[in-house]
């Protein structure tokens, strides 16, 4: 998986994956009885063609063999997505991880799967974007649909709008895409507003909560709980696919939100409960963004693995000393001592009232007004 490498200095450092795997292993998560490790295959061209155009895949393969020839028309060889030798195989392997997760769920071999190397939600049908070459989450959703699943809910809590996944399914009423992100007025990709709500054949299938910069845990969780559970419940999905980019963290270098590891763990728990209540536990979780490599990403995604097994890690769990030693020896950073940020996770539920003077509440109300009536829900009260 770490072959997905845009080069020294690029924010999408493959060390994010290596450190997560090492921490999960040190915590004993990979040895839990519920856990089976599968080697991700390189997704085939025919598999990739279920969500990407043939011309685009051919362009990725060309630049993979000849990285000195950029293809900006397809978003390849740009500052965000620099070309590198072997790009096709590395990107297709990330996609293959989410493909086999969907295959395992369809076959009844598991109800839950995690591909923390996945979550490449900016890749569109015909173009790379935002560090993403092949859209593995879209691939997993499409595989579920092709395998007979009638409705899939896709929940994206990355700080950046999940534009590629939204675009691929914008006119498909079988897929509900929900993205909770920093407003496109202040952050790439500049999209994801409340009025982006689905194509003519799928009104209400795209849901966007565009939060103002500096939104912290209380506002972020208030927005999540004021929109996501209600709509997912009304949609009645058979499987949930989620993207857990952790770049909304206050220490992330690329975004302007102020959440904690604790809040992101809480959101993952909420998604887990939705899967248990609505989908007979069927849930595929992926990673995504997150650029604080040593402090944030490994802890958030280790929590995600633990939650997926049904036994969450307490926030006061000690970060294993061998892992902390490795981080210090390799990076010169003092890693956190516990698995949480030791913050107060209180937030106001929507039921206590709407404050029109609050920027987060205005964002939430814009989304609820746009989408809730399409599901028979009252934007003021439900």
Secondary structure, DSSP 8 states (H G I E B T S, - for coil): -TT----TT-SS-THHHHHHHHHHHHTTGGGSTT----------HHHHTTTS-HHHHHHHHHHHH-TTS-BGGGTBSSSSS---TTHHHHHHHHHHHHHHHHHHHHTTS-SEEEETT---TT--SS--BTTBSS-HHHHHHHHHHHTT---EEEEE-SSS--HHHHHHTTT-TTEEEEEEEE-TTTSTT----TT----TTSTT-EEEEEE-TT-BHHHHHHHHHHHHHHHHHHHT-SEEEEE---TTBTT-SS---BB-HHHHHHHHHHHHHHHHHHSTT-EEEE------IIIIIHHHHHHHHHHHTT----TT-B--HHHHHHHHHHH-----SBSS---------GGG---TT-HHHHHHHHHHHHHGGGGT--TTT-
